[in-house]
Amino acid sequence: MTGRTGYRAAGRWLAAWLGCLCVLIPAGCAVRPERPTPPRLTEARRLAAQGSDWYRQGCVKRAEQYFYQALEASRLVDDVEGMARAHNNLAVVAMAQGYYDEASVHLGRALALNDQAKSTEEGALILGNLGSLAYKVGRYQDAEGFWRQALAAAEGGGRDAGLILHLNNLGMLMGQEGRLPEAETMLRRALSLTGEGEEGSAGTTHYQLALLAEARGEPTTAERHLATALALDRSAENPRGIAQDLEQLGILHQRQQSWDRAAGELDRAIRLYAALGSTDKAEAVFRLLEANREASGMPASLDTYRGLLVPPGEEWESPLCQ
């Protein structure tokens, strides 16, 4: 594993938009083989799929373990595409932990290996994650360029899942930059492609459409999209998405001076962020709870939340991942 230094603090700005960034975790079993897959290759794909499942549950460290095992299993049979996929997935978990220099190394290796494998689909996934990395370190123009390249590559691959993620990311970036009509075009197209089994992607799209509605001064529309996003993220069992939806609902109800509703949603959000080990997000929600108490005149103490703001130790594991 490479050294974990560098850009760790870069992802703390523009939390509402950054919170809905999509990264691409290929599970390694998209192509149906014409003949039975050899046992070692089957094992590599199983490990990749398990890592993907853990990542989607918010269990980043456990996902990382499976992706490293998938890398070694692919290496044993010289599966070049599998090695590229494993490095791509390891880049995703490095980004999730703020290790952006490590993510860059993994993506470079993934690109080099995919040059040998010549997989158009894998190449689109790598480009998407290069865009995510560029976005996280503040290189927005580069991020848009990578995401547009990824979108063009995915459009030729016939898989809607990659298209949806690239469209969501482009819609997020355009919304952040105030390009609201362009953002809505991207997000509406993403929504039109969503099918069964893609509740998590659809939840992200509705979350971003809610942010656009808020930017336009349409709180009723924003609340409807957030309620839909929350239902979809619950269906997909996506705890990070659920926490973000609750946080944004709390912010929306604060703006409407619905203090009790805001307090209830923010309470659930901060507890879920703490369970995921997202101390920075828990701290942001705590500040919202402080503002809510001050504006509402509620006398209740917030001391019960202070224990949720202690950063987890190096060996800490979320109770959701045990």
N, C-alpha and C positions, 0 to 999 in steps of 0.2 A: 504494500500500500504506500502511496506517495505521501509526502509530508503535508500536514494540514495547517497551512498558514495562509496569510494573504488577505482576501477580501471579505472576511467574516462579517463586518459591520455594514456591508453595502446594501443590504436588503431591507432597511428599516423605514424607508420613505414611502409615501403614497400607499399606505397600508391597504386601503380598500381595493385599489386596483391591483396591487401586487398579490393580494390574497387569492385572486382567481387566475393566476398564471397556470397554464397547463404544461406538463411535461409528458413525454411519451415513453411508456414502459412496454416494449414489445415482449410478449410472453414466449416467443420462440416456437409457436406451433401454428402459424398462419397458413402454411402451405401443406396441403394433404399429399403425402408421398404416394407414388404409384405402387410401391411394394413395401413390405414390412420394414420398419425402421430398425436398424441394429440396436442392441440393448444399450450400449454406452451412449449413443446419440439420443435414445429415448430418455435416458436418465438425465442428460444435460437439459433437455427440453422440460422435463418434469421439474427440475430444480429452478429453471428460469420462471416457469409458471407459478411455482410456490413463492418465489421472491416477489413476483408481481402482485400476488394476492396479499402478502404481508404489507407491501408498500401501500396498496389501496386502503388498507385498514389503518394507515398511519404509523406502522411499525417499521421505521426506516432502518434501524440497526439490524433487525432480524432479516429484513429484505436484503440488506447488504451481504450478510453471511451466505444466503442462498445464491446471490449473483456471483460471488467469488467461487463458490462450489461449481456453479454452472460454467464459469470460465475455465476452471481446471478440467472439468469433464469434457468440455469441447476441445481443449488443447490436447487431451489424451488421444483423440481420434482425428486430430488435425482438421476439425470442422471450422473453417475460416469464417464462414458467415455466423456461426454460433459464437465464436470469439468476439467478432465485431458487435454482435447483439449484447453480449455480456458486458463489454466495455461501455457500450451506450447506456445500459441500465445502471452500471456503477457510476456513471457520470450523473445520472438523475439523483441517486441517493446522496452523492457528494454535494450536489446543489441544494438538496433538501436540508442538509446539515450546515450550509454556509461555507463549504470547502470548495471555493470556486476555482482555485488553481488546480486542485486535484481533478475536478470535473473537466477542466480544459485538457489535462493529460489524457484522461480516459477517452474523450471525444476525438483527440488527435489519433489515438491508437485505433479507435473504431473506424475513422475515416480511412486510415492506411490499410486496414484489413479489408474493408469493404471495397477498396479499389481492386483488390484481388478477387473478392467474391462476386463483384459486379451485380449486386442486388439493388434494383431500383427502389424496392419497397424499404429495405433497410437504410438506403441512402437518404430517403425522404425523412425517416425517423431521426437520423443523425442530424440532418439539417434543422429539423424542428427543435432539437435540443440545443444545438449551437445558437439558435435564436433565443431560446430561454436563458442560456448563459449570458449572452450579450445583454439581454434585458435586465437581468439581475445585477449586472455591474454598471448599468446606466448607459449603455451604448444602444440607444433606441433606434437609430437609423440602421445600424448593423442588424439589430433584431428583426426589424421589418423586412430587410433584405433576405435574411435567412428564412423567415417564415413564408415569404412569397415564393422563394425557391422550393421550399418544402411543399407548399400548396400545389405548385405546378407539377412537381414530381408525383405527389399523391394522386392528383387528378388522372394521371395515366395508369395508376395501379389498381383502380377499381374497388378500393376499400374506403368506406365512408368514415370509419373511426378516425383515421389519420386526418382526413379532410376536416372533420368537425373540430378537432383540437387545434389545427392551424388556423381555422376561421375564428375560433374563440380567442386565440391569442392575438390575431390581427385586430379583431373587434375591440379587445381590451386596450391595446396600444392606441388605436385611433380614438377611442373614448377618452383615454387619459390626456391625449393631445387636443381634445376639443373638436375632433373631426366627427361630430355626432352622426350625420347622415351616412358617411362611409362605414362607421362602426355598426350602425343598425343594419346596413346591407349585409355585412359579414355575418352578424349574429343571426339574422333571419334566415340566411342560407344555411348556417349551421343547424338551426332548429329544424329546418325542412328535411335534413338528412338523418335526423335522429330516429333510431328504430328501437325495437325491443332489445333489452340487455345493455342499453347505453344511457341508463338513467343518470349516472354520474356526469357524463358529458352534457346532457340536457340540463342538469341542475346548474352547472357552470354557466351555460348560455343564459338561463333565466336570471341568474345572479347578475350577470353583466348587463342584461337588458334592464334590470332594476336600477343599476347605477346610472344608465343612460336616462331613464325616466326621472330619477332624482335630479340629474343635471339639467333637465328640461323643466323642472318645477312641477312634476306630475306625481305627487306622493301616492295617490290611489293606485295608479298603474305600477309604481315601484313596489308597493306592498303586495299587490297581486303576484308579481313576478317572484318576489322573495318567498311568499307562501308556497308557490309552486316549486321553487328551488329547494326549499326545506323538505317538502314531501318527497321529492325525487332523491335527494341526498339520504334521507332516511331509508327509502326503498333500496338504494344502492349500498347501504351501511357504510357511508363515507363520513367518518367522524370529523375530519377536518373541514369538509364542506358544511356539515351541520353547524359547527361552531361559527364559521364565517357568516352563514345565513342568520343565525341568532344574533350575532354581533350587529350586523347591518340592520336587522329589524329593530334592535334596541336603539340604534342611532336614529332611525326613521321615527320611532315613537317619541324619542326625546324632542325632535324637531317639532312634533305635533303636540308637545307638552303632555303626552300621555305617560306620566311618570311611573305609575304602577306597572303598566305593561312593559315599559322600557326596563324597569328594574328586574322583572321576572325573566325577560329574555337575556339580559346581560348576566344575570346570576347563572343561568345554564351555560352561557358561552364561556365565562371565566372558568367554571369548573371543568368543562370539557377541554379547554386549552391546557389547563394544568395537568389533566390526566394524560394529555398527549406530550407533555414536556415542553410546550411552547410558552416559555416564560415571558418572552417579549410581547406576545399577543395577550397573555393574561394581564401583564402590566398595563397595556393599552386599554383593555376592558375595565380594569380597576379605576383608571383615570375617568372613564366614562361614568362609572358608578359613583365616583366622588362628585362629578359635575351634576349627576342626576339627583343626588341627595341634597346638594346645595341649592339647586334650582327649585326643588319641590318642597324644601323645608322639612323633610323627613328627619326625625331625630335618631333613627336607627344607626348603630355603630357599624362600621365596615371592617372591624378587627377580624371578623371571621374569615375574611378573604386574604389576610396578610400571609398566612402560611402557604397560600397557593403561589406566592410570588418568589419563593426561594428557588434559585436555579438548581436543576437536578445535577447530581454528581456524574462523573464519567461513566460509572458502571450502572447508572440508573436505567430502569426499563419501565415503560408505561404499563400500568395494570391492564390496559387494553390488549397488550401484546404477550401476556403470560399464559 
